[in-house]
Amino acid sequence: MRALAEMLWRRGAVVSGSDMAQSAATARLIQAGMAVSIGQRGENIPEHCDLAVYSAAIKDGNPELLAARERGVEVVKYSRMLGRMMSHSAGIAIAGTHGKSTTTGMVAYVLKAAGLDPSFVVGATVEQLGGPSGVGKGRHFVAEACEFDRSFLNLEPKYAAILNIEEDHPDCYRDIGEIIEAFKQFVAKVPADGLVVVNGDDRDAMKTVVDAACEVETFGLDESCTWRGADLQTEDGLVTMSVIMKQQEFCRLRVPLPGLHNAYNALAAIAVLHHAGLDAEEIVCCLEKYAGARRRMTLKAVEGGITVVDDYAHHPTEIQVTLKAIRDYYKPRRLICVFQPHQHSRTRFQLKDFARSFGEADAVVVPDIYFVRDSEREKDYISSNDLVAQIRLHGGKAVYLKSFREIVEHLKDIAQTGDLMVTMGAGNVWEVADEIVHWLRKDR
């Protein structure tokens, strides 16, 4: 929503909005010149309003939504507005359960660095792009395509990528079959003269392109893939590989971000960028300089022999691969993870998967579950104590501490030289990282 607001603002629209609490995001919008209200009330809808845009997280009873509809203001979801803007460009939509922000950022950054001046909307801030969104004069519009609430079905891409598919968003999808069906509908949005790039090593992802009307190319490590990573060498968690296109070497790339999962993200980005008109030399030169998106293994500080990292991972697979990448890259003496579960429903449905995902961590600290989108009843079914118990059953060392204040004090007590502390989750757990950095720099 912030990225879309900035994009509309830069295109000359008068934009205002609201959020439930102040944050760095609201401060950025206010600094740009937009009116942002804290707290959501009907009177926040301006007297002269042509269009009200709302996120999929907003419930039908929201007072601003009700006020806009009562006054006859046109009301659209975020994804539909994004689709409107994409329809006027050569749209590039990056979809998948994991890696969307990183790969979207890769594609947008390389296009911009190569001088093609794209418009873009990323689901995270990319410092090298100047933020999460941008308005360019080029023909490409790069957007992260989220499957939550089937939002990505409102987009109009010419090129699309499907990075992977796993079970997620239990509040929207009954099972993996429904998720695959939604991705099939997303593929069907790509016109016959367009292209879908899909993970050829992901069985469920491959099911989504069986009936595709457009051209389909695959990426992965299997020899059958159109775009294949070969001769992989790993040093300090960073992968260097040859990229093979249709059995011919396309380039040799040092993936700029740690972890094998980022090698997959890079393969998808390379395939899309090639079809966007860039040659191998341009892609490699620019992609190897990509520094990543905020809250994706973001280094916050190294002070007094202690490293602090922050990450957005909130799904079991994301946690597992990120912790491994952190260990391989930083080689800490101890890896301490502060994980804030995101949604009670997700935690309940994937409890055992979560418990198994912390194998690379020496210790796990868990605050209360971040409450968003779930019903009050869902709170009665699961708690952070249940997750801690399961982590212990799987041989892990875990503790539940209710508040961030307690967690910060606990981390101060146990901190030792050589430790790496990582905060993880889609909520506000990054505040713990900031407090620890403040302590390391000023109070320790």
C-alpha beads as a LAMMPS data file, in Angstrom:
LAMMPS data file: protein, C-alpha beads

444 atoms
443 bonds

1 atom types
1 bond types

-500.0 500.0 xlo xhi
-500.0 500.0 ylo yhi
-500.0 500.0 zlo zhi

Masses

1 110.0

Atoms # bond

1 1 1 0.000 0.000 0.000
2 1 1 2.813 2.408 0.816
3 1 1 4.530 1.601 -2.472
4 1 1 1.322 2.131 -4.420
5 1 1 0.665 5.415 -2.601
6 1 1 4.140 6.658 -3.522
7 1 1 3.688 5.609 -7.130
8 1 1 0.332 7.388 -7.472
9 1 1 1.788 10.457 -5.760
10 1 1 4.702 10.578 -8.176
11 1 1 2.284 10.357 -11.079
12 1 1 0.522 13.510 -9.902
13 1 1 -2.414 12.184 -7.866
14 1 1 -3.475 13.791 -4.598
15 1 1 -3.041 10.995 -2.062
16 1 1 -4.036 10.629 1.574
17 1 1 -4.467 7.604 3.793
18 1 1 -4.442 6.101 7.238
19 1 1 -2.895 3.390 9.371
20 1 1 -3.569 2.018 12.835
21 1 1 -0.233 3.154 14.251
22 1 1 2.682 5.415 13.457
23 1 1 5.676 3.797 11.797
24 1 1 8.652 4.502 9.568
25 1 1 6.330 3.841 6.628
26 1 1 3.815 6.520 7.647
27 1 1 6.647 8.949 8.395
28 1 1 8.017 8.451 4.877
29 1 1 4.651 9.229 3.300
30 1 1 4.148 12.307 5.467
31 1 1 7.639 13.532 4.614
32 1 1 6.814 13.167 0.923
33 1 1 3.841 15.489 1.413
34 1 1 0.895 13.111 1.818
35 1 1 -1.716 13.444 4.555
36 1 1 -1.656 10.364 6.790
37 1 1 -4.095 9.886 9.657
38 1 1 -3.338 7.582 12.582
39 1 1 -6.470 5.655 13.452
40 1 1 -9.176 4.792 10.958
41 1 1 -12.355 6.871 10.948
42 1 1 -14.955 7.707 8.353
43 1 1 -14.040 11.384 8.383
44 1 1 -10.589 10.506 7.035
45 1 1 -12.125 10.132 3.573
46 1 1 -11.550 13.541 1.924
47 1 1 -14.533 15.639 0.886
48 1 1 -13.408 15.455 -2.743
49 1 1 -12.401 11.852 -3.338
50 1 1 -12.387 10.038 -6.673
51 1 1 -11.092 6.673 -5.553
52 1 1 -10.544 4.731 -2.341
53 1 1 -7.982 1.915 -2.411
54 1 1 -7.789 -0.645 0.387
55 1 1 -5.570 -3.621 1.188
56 1 1 -6.716 -7.217 1.411
57 1 1 -6.193 -7.057 5.190
58 1 1 -9.016 -4.513 5.599
59 1 1 -12.337 -5.972 6.790
60 1 1 -15.705 -5.000 5.289
61 1 1 -16.708 -3.205 8.488
62 1 1 -13.791 -0.765 8.381
63 1 1 -15.237 2.738 9.028
64 1 1 -13.349 4.390 6.161
65 1 1 -14.437 1.689 3.733
66 1 1 -18.043 2.066 4.861
67 1 1 -17.881 5.862 4.566
68 1 1 -16.430 5.717 1.049
69 1 1 -19.150 3.323 -0.122
70 1 1 -21.943 5.310 1.499
71 1 1 -20.777 8.428 -0.349
72 1 1 -20.604 6.635 -3.679
73 1 1 -16.810 6.825 -3.981
74 1 1 -15.342 4.187 -6.278
75 1 1 -13.705 1.556 -4.074
76 1 1 -11.075 -0.933 -5.305
77 1 1 -8.631 -3.342 -3.730
78 1 1 -4.898 -2.645 -3.868
79 1 1 -4.266 -5.443 -6.339
80 1 1 -6.937 -4.234 -8.757
81 1 1 -5.435 -0.746 -8.756
82 1 1 -2.014 -2.246 -9.364
83 1 1 -3.488 -4.198 -12.273
84 1 1 -4.893 -1.011 -13.792
85 1 1 -1.479 0.592 -13.724
86 1 1 0.243 -2.518 -15.079
87 1 1 -2.157 -2.815 -18.021
88 1 1 -0.570 0.252 -19.646
89 1 1 2.944 -1.254 -19.588
90 1 1 4.902 -4.403 -20.335
91 1 1 4.002 -5.972 -17.024
92 1 1 6.388 -8.302 -15.188
93 1 1 4.764 -10.093 -12.230
94 1 1 6.803 -12.176 -9.774
95 1 1 4.743 -14.779 -7.889
96 1 1 5.453 -17.655 -5.498
97 1 1 5.211 -18.594 -1.846
98 1 1 8.766 -17.456 -1.118
99 1 1 11.291 -15.054 -2.605
100 1 1 8.912 -12.597 -4.285
101 1 1 10.362 -9.398 -2.843
102 1 1 13.966 -10.431 -3.420
103 1 1 13.367 -11.488 -7.033
104 1 1 11.150 -8.506 -7.837
105 1 1 13.882 -6.283 -6.467
106 1 1 16.501 -8.085 -8.576
107 1 1 14.535 -7.577 -11.787
108 1 1 13.675 -3.942 -11.077
109 1 1 17.228 -3.092 -10.016
110 1 1 18.881 -4.648 -13.054
111 1 1 16.433 -2.974 -15.448
112 1 1 17.068 0.364 -13.786
113 1 1 20.853 -0.086 -13.621
114 1 1 20.856 -1.033 -17.315
115 1 1 19.130 2.241 -18.162
116 1 1 15.650 0.888 -19.040
117 1 1 14.011 3.027 -16.316
118 1 1 11.145 0.720 -15.223
119 1 1 8.233 1.447 -12.938
120 1 1 8.120 -0.979 -10.038
121 1 1 6.344 -1.970 -6.847
122 1 1 8.189 -4.251 -4.433
123 1 1 6.761 -5.644 -1.203
124 1 1 9.830 -4.399 0.674
125 1 1 12.106 -1.395 0.628
126 1 1 15.092 -1.737 -1.705
127 1 1 17.640 0.913 -0.779
128 1 1 19.330 0.767 -4.197
129 1 1 16.001 1.628 -5.819
130 1 1 15.271 4.487 -3.439
131 1 1 12.353 2.718 -1.772
132 1 1 9.674 0.111 -2.455
133 1 1 8.323 1.772 -5.590
134 1 1 9.287 4.007 -8.458
135 1 1 7.835 5.612 -11.553
136 1 1 10.005 5.287 -14.637
137 1 1 9.707 6.359 -18.258
138 1 1 10.504 2.906 -19.606
139 1 1 7.970 0.402 -20.904
140 1 1 8.351 -2.154 -18.097
141 1 1 6.270 -2.334 -14.923
142 1 1 7.691 -4.826 -12.396
143 1 1 5.434 -5.894 -9.534
144 1 1 5.384 -8.423 -6.739
145 1 1 2.353 -10.669 -7.256
146 1 1 0.931 -11.885 -3.941
147 1 1 -1.363 -14.898 -3.772
148 1 1 -2.962 -13.825 -0.476
149 1 1 -6.690 -13.358 -1.006
150 1 1 -5.980 -14.275 -4.672
151 1 1 -4.831 -10.686 -5.130
152 1 1 -2.515 -11.541 -8.021
153 1 1 -5.499 -12.410 -10.208
154 1 1 -6.084 -8.679 -10.639
155 1 1 -2.741 -8.131 -12.377
156 1 1 -2.199 -7.932 -16.143
157 1 1 1.338 -9.240 -16.764
158 1 1 3.033 -9.845 -20.103
159 1 1 5.757 -11.822 -18.340
160 1 1 5.354 -13.797 -15.125
161 1 1 7.535 -15.911 -12.871
162 1 1 6.422 -18.625 -10.448
163 1 1 9.233 -19.159 -7.968
164 1 1 7.768 -21.995 -5.899
165 1 1 4.512 -23.165 -4.330
166 1 1 3.910 -24.349 -0.782
167 1 1 0.954 -24.490 1.557
168 1 1 0.381 -21.110 3.183
169 1 1 -2.393 -18.620 4.006
170 1 1 -4.769 -21.100 5.672
171 1 1 -7.218 -18.234 6.161
172 1 1 -7.594 -18.011 2.355
173 1 1 -6.975 -21.519 1.014
174 1 1 -8.390 -24.831 2.185
175 1 1 -5.437 -26.894 0.958
176 1 1 -2.555 -27.051 -1.506
177 1 1 -4.990 -27.968 -4.281
178 1 1 -6.765 -24.625 -3.957
179 1 1 -3.429 -22.816 -3.999
180 1 1 -2.362 -24.591 -7.192
181 1 1 -5.703 -23.761 -8.800
182 1 1 -5.256 -20.071 -7.952
183 1 1 -1.801 -20.097 -9.533
184 1 1 -3.285 -21.755 -12.639
185 1 1 -5.695 -18.837 -12.898
186 1 1 -2.751 -16.460 -12.523
187 1 1 -0.938 -18.201 -15.386
188 1 1 -4.089 -17.877 -17.487
189 1 1 -3.828 -14.082 -17.121
190 1 1 -0.646 -14.076 -19.224
191 1 1 -1.519 -13.498 -22.924
192 1 1 -0.634 -15.968 -25.677
193 1 1 2.286 -13.805 -26.797
194 1 1 3.608 -13.573 -23.225
195 1 1 5.843 -15.825 -21.148
196 1 1 5.758 -17.692 -17.844
197 1 1 9.003 -18.730 -16.186
198 1 1 8.414 -21.502 -13.633
199 1 1 10.543 -23.460 -11.166
200 1 1 11.157 -26.758 -12.942
201 1 1 12.362 -28.413 -9.728
202 1 1 9.060 -27.681 -7.933
203 1 1 6.437 -30.321 -8.716
204 1 1 3.490 -28.236 -7.560
205 1 1 4.697 -25.157 -9.446
206 1 1 4.910 -27.221 -12.631
207 1 1 1.261 -28.252 -12.241
208 1 1 0.216 -24.629 -12.733
209 1 1 1.509 -24.365 -16.325
210 1 1 0.073 -27.593 -17.777
211 1 1 -2.663 -25.725 -19.666
212 1 1 -0.795 -22.455 -20.241
213 1 1 -1.672 -20.690 -23.496
214 1 1 1.591 -18.745 -23.501
215 1 1 5.193 -19.841 -23.853
216 1 1 6.599 -21.575 -20.750
217 1 1 10.237 -21.784 -19.720
218 1 1 11.593 -23.543 -16.649
219 1 1 14.463 -22.748 -14.300
220 1 1 16.276 -24.859 -11.734
221 1 1 19.130 -27.316 -11.328
222 1 1 17.646 -30.262 -13.221
223 1 1 19.133 -30.902 -16.665
224 1 1 15.686 -30.622 -18.253
225 1 1 15.277 -26.961 -17.238
226 1 1 15.380 -24.226 -19.885
227 1 1 17.488 -22.112 -17.538
228 1 1 19.789 -24.329 -15.481
229 1 1 22.284 -23.614 -12.760
230 1 1 25.367 -25.812 -13.251
231 1 1 28.845 -26.266 -11.785
232 1 1 27.756 -24.706 -8.476
233 1 1 30.494 -23.621 -6.089
234 1 1 29.725 -22.239 -2.634
235 1 1 32.002 -20.052 -0.536
236 1 1 30.795 -18.480 2.715
237 1 1 27.221 -19.218 1.702
238 1 1 27.483 -17.417 -1.652
239 1 1 26.839 -19.510 -4.751
240 1 1 28.739 -19.105 -8.017
241 1 1 27.238 -20.957 -10.969
242 1 1 27.166 -21.278 -14.713
243 1 1 23.772 -20.416 -16.161
244 1 1 22.849 -22.726 -19.036
245 1 1 20.087 -21.631 -21.429
246 1 1 18.759 -24.407 -23.661
247 1 1 21.966 -26.430 -23.243
248 1 1 24.217 -23.450 -24.101
249 1 1 26.182 -21.454 -21.515
250 1 1 24.554 -18.064 -21.056
251 1 1 26.769 -16.611 -18.332
252 1 1 28.759 -17.278 -15.180
253 1 1 27.245 -15.568 -12.124
254 1 1 28.245 -15.011 -8.527
255 1 1 24.878 -14.763 -6.777
256 1 1 25.099 -11.621 -4.628
257 1 1 22.953 -12.926 -1.746
258 1 1 23.668 -15.962 0.477
259 1 1 21.841 -19.269 0.210
260 1 1 20.880 -21.765 -2.475
261 1 1 17.352 -20.326 -2.491
262 1 1 18.787 -17.050 -3.792
263 1 1 20.487 -18.941 -6.619
264 1 1 17.000 -20.058 -7.669
265 1 1 15.724 -16.476 -7.360
266 1 1 18.601 -15.292 -9.550
267 1 1 17.851 -17.910 -12.235
268 1 1 14.237 -16.712 -12.429
269 1 1 15.353 -13.083 -12.608
270 1 1 17.875 -13.833 -15.362
271 1 1 15.253 -15.574 -17.485
272 1 1 12.828 -12.656 -17.163
273 1 1 15.526 -10.064 -17.799
274 1 1 16.678 -11.859 -20.930
275 1 1 13.160 -11.669 -22.359
276 1 1 12.968 -8.016 -21.300
277 1 1 15.757 -7.349 -23.781
278 1 1 19.003 -7.473 -21.782
279 1 1 22.047 -9.447 -22.862
280 1 1 24.082 -11.722 -20.590
281 1 1 26.872 -9.223 -19.935
282 1 1 24.439 -6.504 -18.829
283 1 1 22.541 -8.877 -16.568
284 1 1 25.641 -10.227 -14.821
285 1 1 27.263 -6.812 -14.414
286 1 1 24.165 -5.360 -12.743
287 1 1 22.851 -8.396 -10.863
288 1 1 26.112 -9.056 -9.055
289 1 1 25.810 -5.571 -7.518
290 1 1 22.326 -6.160 -6.095
291 1 1 22.383 -5.772 -2.308
292 1 1 18.922 -7.132 -1.472
293 1 1 15.705 -5.853 0.079
294 1 1 15.188 -4.571 3.587
295 1 1 14.347 -7.210 6.191
296 1 1 15.825 -9.946 3.992
297 1 1 18.898 -10.996 5.986
298 1 1 19.538 -7.325 6.708
299 1 1 22.703 -6.694 8.686
300 1 1 21.818 -4.220 11.425
301 1 1 25.152 -4.002 13.223
302 1 1 28.373 -5.691 14.278
303 1 1 29.392 -4.317 17.655
304 1 1 31.562 -5.764 20.390
305 1 1 31.889 -9.075 18.599
306 1 1 28.099 -9.490 18.352
307 1 1 26.261 -9.479 15.011
308 1 1 22.623 -8.415 14.708
309 1 1 20.534 -9.397 11.662
310 1 1 16.853 -8.882 10.857
311 1 1 14.710 -10.947 8.492
312 1 1 11.099 -11.172 7.334
313 1 1 10.911 -15.007 7.298
314 1 1 7.589 -16.196 8.708
315 1 1 7.004 -19.547 6.965
316 1 1 8.797 -22.765 8.029
317 1 1 10.675 -23.144 4.749
318 1 1 11.793 -19.505 4.819
319 1 1 13.048 -19.885 8.387
320 1 1 14.980 -23.042 7.598
321 1 1 16.774 -21.785 4.482
322 1 1 17.455 -18.354 5.970
323 1 1 18.984 -19.708 9.171
324 1 1 21.217 -22.009 7.116
325 1 1 22.273 -19.121 4.865
326 1 1 23.042 -16.977 7.918
327 1 1 25.141 -19.713 9.500
328 1 1 27.035 -20.403 6.263
329 1 1 27.665 -16.726 5.573
330 1 1 28.515 -15.369 9.036
331 1 1 29.771 -18.567 10.760
332 1 1 28.721 -17.385 14.248
333 1 1 29.802 -19.125 17.439
334 1 1 26.151 -19.185 18.494
335 1 1 23.069 -18.398 16.397
336 1 1 20.244 -16.998 18.525
337 1 1 16.889 -16.530 16.799
338 1 1 14.059 -14.340 18.077
339 1 1 11.045 -15.554 16.125
340 1 1 7.677 -13.797 16.251
341 1 1 4.985 -16.128 14.852
342 1 1 2.709 -14.375 12.362
343 1 1 -0.982 -15.274 12.648
344 1 1 -2.489 -17.817 14.992
345 1 1 -4.023 -19.780 12.112
346 1 1 -0.701 -20.162 10.268
347 1 1 1.039 -21.193 13.514
348 1 1 -1.642 -23.784 14.292
349 1 1 -1.812 -25.368 10.842
350 1 1 1.978 -25.541 10.406
351 1 1 3.031 -26.051 14.037
352 1 1 5.205 -29.142 13.538
353 1 1 6.806 -27.711 10.410
354 1 1 7.684 -24.589 12.374
355 1 1 9.165 -26.673 15.185
356 1 1 11.443 -28.519 12.749
357 1 1 12.592 -25.353 10.980
358 1 1 14.910 -24.077 13.734
359 1 1 17.548 -26.804 13.456
360 1 1 20.311 -24.315 12.603
361 1 1 19.604 -22.145 15.659
362 1 1 21.391 -22.714 18.967
363 1 1 18.589 -20.975 20.854
364 1 1 15.133 -19.672 19.964
365 1 1 13.198 -16.959 21.790
366 1 1 9.481 -16.648 21.028
367 1 1 7.223 -13.706 21.986
368 1 1 3.442 -13.685 21.643
369 1 1 1.992 -14.489 18.231
370 1 1 1.512 -11.395 16.070
371 1 1 -2.256 -11.031 15.829
372 1 1 -3.445 -10.060 12.351
373 1 1 -6.428 -11.059 10.190
374 1 1 -7.438 -13.955 12.500
375 1 1 -10.631 -14.054 14.538
376 1 1 -10.552 -13.676 18.317
377 1 1 -11.593 -17.330 18.585
378 1 1 -8.413 -18.399 16.765
379 1 1 -6.395 -17.100 19.731
380 1 1 -7.881 -19.852 21.904
381 1 1 -6.522 -22.631 19.694
382 1 1 -2.792 -21.914 19.773
383 1 1 -0.155 -19.933 21.683
384 1 1 3.559 -19.301 21.534
385 1 1 3.991 -21.741 24.423
386 1 1 2.722 -24.498 22.128
387 1 1 5.409 -23.670 19.569
388 1 1 8.130 -23.568 22.229
389 1 1 7.045 -26.985 23.490
390 1 1 7.217 -28.438 19.972
391 1 1 10.675 -26.950 19.332
392 1 1 11.896 -28.597 22.536
393 1 1 10.341 -31.927 21.510
394 1 1 12.399 -31.736 18.331
395 1 1 15.594 -31.243 20.326
396 1 1 15.801 -27.478 20.150
397 1 1 16.451 -24.988 22.923
398 1 1 13.558 -22.529 23.130
399 1 1 11.979 -20.141 25.602
400 1 1 8.755 -18.103 25.588
401 1 1 8.975 -14.508 26.767
402 1 1 5.801 -12.496 26.429
403 1 1 7.058 -8.986 25.752
404 1 1 9.809 -7.411 23.704
405 1 1 11.123 -5.756 26.860
406 1 1 11.639 -9.171 28.495
407 1 1 13.307 -10.485 25.347
408 1 1 15.741 -7.574 25.120
409 1 1 16.746 -8.022 28.778
410 1 1 17.169 -11.763 28.219
411 1 1 19.410 -11.173 25.202
412 1 1 21.506 -8.710 27.170
413 1 1 21.986 -11.316 29.904
414 1 1 23.088 -14.124 27.598
415 1 1 25.071 -12.129 25.000
416 1 1 28.595 -13.374 24.349
417 1 1 31.319 -12.455 21.895
418 1 1 30.848 -14.374 18.656
419 1 1 27.043 -14.491 18.905
420 1 1 24.738 -13.667 16.026
421 1 1 21.246 -12.543 17.011
422 1 1 18.581 -12.606 14.311
423 1 1 15.035 -11.312 14.626
424 1 1 12.538 -13.053 12.341
425 1 1 8.906 -12.553 11.439
426 1 1 6.471 -10.484 9.399
427 1 1 5.337 -8.433 12.387
428 1 1 7.176 -5.793 14.413
429 1 1 9.891 -8.056 15.853
430 1 1 12.497 -5.840 14.169
431 1 1 12.024 -3.526 17.153
432 1 1 13.961 -6.048 19.241
433 1 1 16.893 -5.863 16.828
434 1 1 16.873 -2.070 17.015
435 1 1 16.884 -2.146 20.831
436 1 1 19.796 -4.577 20.910
437 1 1 21.761 -2.449 18.453
438 1 1 21.079 0.623 20.613
439 1 1 22.330 -1.273 23.685
440 1 1 25.448 -2.502 21.919
441 1 1 26.367 0.950 20.674
442 1 1 25.558 3.091 23.682
443 1 1 24.742 1.257 26.861
444 1 1 26.845 -1.903 26.940

Bonds

1 1 1 2
2 1 2 3
3 1 3 4
4 1 4 5
5 1 5 6
6 1 6 7
7 1 7 8
8 1 8 9
9 1 9 10
10 1 10 11
11 1 11 12
12 1 12 13
13 1 13 14
14 1 14 15
15 1 15 16
16 1 16 17
17 1 17 18
18 1 18 19
19 1 19 20
20 1 20 21
21 1 21 22
22 1 22 23
23 1 23 24
24 1 24 25
25 1 25 26
26 1 26 27
27 1 27 28
28 1 28 29
29 1 29 30
30 1 30 31
31 1 31 32
32 1 32 33
33 1 33 34
34 1 34 35
35 1 35 36
36 1 36 37
37 1 37 38
38 1 38 39
39 1 39 40
40 1 40 41
41 1 41 42
42 1 42 43
43 1 43 44
44 1 44 45
45 1 45 46
46 1 46 47
47 1 47 48
48 1 48 49
49 1 49 50
50 1 50 51
51 1 51 52
52 1 52 53
53 1 53 54
54 1 54 55
55 1 55 56
56 1 56 57
57 1 57 58
58 1 58 59
59 1 59 60
60 1 60 61
61 1 61 62
62 1 62 63
63 1 63 64
64 1 64 65
65 1 65 66
66 1 66 67
67 1 67 68
68 1 68 69
69 1 69 70
70 1 70 71
71 1 71 72
72 1 72 73
73 1 73 74
74 1 74 75
75 1 75 76
76 1 76 77
77 1 77 78
78 1 78 79
79 1 79 80
80 1 80 81
81 1 81 82
82 1 82 83
83 1 83 84
84 1 84 85
85 1 85 86
86 1 86 87
87 1 87 88
88 1 88 89
89 1 89 90
90 1 90 91
91 1 91 92
92 1 92 93
93 1 93 94
94 1 94 95
95 1 95 96
96 1 96 97
97 1 97 98
98 1 98 99
99 1 99 100
100 1 100 101
101 1 101 102
102 1 102 103
103 1 103 104
104 1 104 105
105 1 105 106
106 1 106 107
107 1 107 108
108 1 108 109
109 1 109 110
110 1 110 111
111 1 111 112
112 1 112 113
113 1 113 114
114 1 114 115
115 1 115 116
116 1 116 117
117 1 117 118
118 1 118 119
119 1 119 120
120 1 120 121
121 1 121 122
122 1 122 123
123 1 123 124
124 1 124 125
125 1 125 126
126 1 126 127
127 1 127 128
128 1 128 129
129 1 129 130
130 1 130 131
131 1 131 132
132 1 132 133
133 1 133 134
134 1 134 135
135 1 135 136
136 1 136 137
137 1 137 138
138 1 138 139
139 1 139 140
140 1 140 141
141 1 141 142
142 1 142 143
143 1 143 144
144 1 144 145
145 1 145 146
146 1 146 147
147 1 147 148
148 1 148 149
149 1 149 150
150 1 150 151
151 1 151 152
152 1 152 153
153 1 153 154
154 1 154 155
155 1 155 156
156 1 156 157
157 1 157 158
158 1 158 159
159 1 159 160
160 1 160 161
161 1 161 162
162 1 162 163
163 1 163 164
164 1 164 165
165 1 165 166
166 1 166 167
167 1 167 168
168 1 168 169
169 1 169 170
170 1 170 171
171 1 171 172
172 1 172 173
173 1 173 174
174 1 174 175
175 1 175 176
176 1 176 177
177 1 177 178
178 1 178 179
179 1 179 180
180 1 180 181
181 1 181 182
182 1 182 183
183 1 183 184
184 1 184 185
185 1 185 186
186 1 186 187
187 1 187 188
188 1 188 189
189 1 189 190
190 1 190 191
191 1 191 192
192 1 192 193
193 1 193 194
194 1 194 195
195 1 195 196
196 1 196 197
197 1 197 198
198 1 198 199
199 1 199 200
200 1 200 201
201 1 201 202
202 1 202 203
203 1 203 204
204 1 204 205
205 1 205 206
206 1 206 207
207 1 207 208
208 1 208 209
209 1 209 210
210 1 210 211
211 1 211 212
212 1 212 213
213 1 213 214
214 1 214 215
215 1 215 216
216 1 216 217
217 1 217 218
218 1 218 219
219 1 219 220
220 1 220 221
221 1 221 222
222 1 222 223
223 1 223 224
224 1 224 225
225 1 225 226
226 1 226 227
227 1 227 228
228 1 228 229
229 1 229 230
230 1 230 231
231 1 231 232
232 1 232 233
233 1 233 234
234 1 234 235
235 1 235 236
236 1 236 237
237 1 237 238
238 1 238 239
239 1 239 240
240 1 240 241
241 1 241 242
242 1 242 243
243 1 243 244
244 1 244 245
245 1 245 246
246 1 246 247
247 1 247 248
248 1 248 249
249 1 249 250
250 1 250 251
251 1 251 252
252 1 252 253
253 1 253 254
254 1 254 255
255 1 255 256
256 1 256 257
257 1 257 258
258 1 258 259
259 1 259 260
260 1 260 261
261 1 261 262
262 1 262 263
263 1 263 264
264 1 264 265
265 1 265 266
266 1 266 267
267 1 267 268
268 1 268 269
269 1 269 270
270 1 270 271
271 1 271 272
272 1 272 273
273 1 273 274
274 1 274 275
275 1 275 276
276 1 276 277
277 1 277 278
278 1 278 279
279 1 279 280
280 1 280 281
281 1 281 282
282 1 282 283
283 1 283 284
284 1 284 285
285 1 285 286
286 1 286 287
287 1 287 288
288 1 288 289
289 1 289 290
290 1 290 291
291 1 291 292
292 1 292 293
293 1 293 294
294 1 294 295
295 1 295 296
296 1 296 297
297 1 297 298
298 1 298 299
299 1 299 300
300 1 300 301
301 1 301 302
302 1 302 303
303 1 303 304
304 1 304 305
305 1 305 306
306 1 306 307
307 1 307 308
308 1 308 309
309 1 309 310
310 1 310 311
311 1 311 312
312 1 312 313
313 1 313 314
314 1 314 315
315 1 315 316
316 1 316 317
317 1 317 318
318 1 318 319
319 1 319 320
320 1 320 321
321 1 321 322
322 1 322 323
323 1 323 324
324 1 324 325
325 1 325 326
326 1 326 327
327 1 327 328
328 1 328 329
329 1 329 330
330 1 330 331
331 1 331 332
332 1 332 333
333 1 333 334
334 1 334 335
335 1 335 336
336 1 336 337
337 1 337 338
338 1 338 339
339 1 339 340
340 1 340 341
341 1 341 342
342 1 342 343
343 1 343 344
344 1 344 345
345 1 345 346
346 1 346 347
347 1 347 348
348 1 348 349
349 1 349 350
350 1 350 351
351 1 351 352
352 1 352 353
353 1 353 354
354 1 354 355
355 1 355 356
356 1 356 357
357 1 357 358
358 1 358 359
359 1 359 360
360 1 360 361
361 1 361 362
362 1 362 363
363 1 363 364
364 1 364 365
365 1 365 366
366 1 366 367
367 1 367 368
368 1 368 369
369 1 369 370
370 1 370 371
371 1 371 372
372 1 372 373
373 1 373 374
374 1 374 375
375 1 375 376
376 1 376 377
377 1 377 378
378 1 378 379
379 1 379 380
380 1 380 381
381 1 381 382
382 1 382 383
383 1 383 384
384 1 384 385
385 1 385 386
386 1 386 387
387 1 387 388
388 1 388 389
389 1 389 390
390 1 390 391
391 1 391 392
392 1 392 393
393 1 393 394
394 1 394 395
395 1 395 396
396 1 396 397
397 1 397 398
398 1 398 399
399 1 399 400
400 1 400 401
401 1 401 402
402 1 402 403
403 1 403 404
404 1 404 405
405 1 405 406
406 1 406 407
407 1 407 408
408 1 408 409
409 1 409 410
410 1 410 411
411 1 411 412
412 1 412 413
413 1 413 414
414 1 414 415
415 1 415 416
416 1 416 417
417 1 417 418
418 1 418 419
419 1 419 420
420 1 420 421
421 1 421 422
422 1 422 423
423 1 423 424
424 1 424 425
425 1 425 426
426 1 426 427
427 1 427 428
428 1 428 429
429 1 429 430
430 1 430 431
431 1 431 432
432 1 432 433
433 1 433 434
434 1 434 435
435 1 435 436
436 1 436 437
437 1 437 438
438 1 438 439
439 1 439 440
440 1 440 441
441 1 441 442
442 1 442 443
443 1 443 444
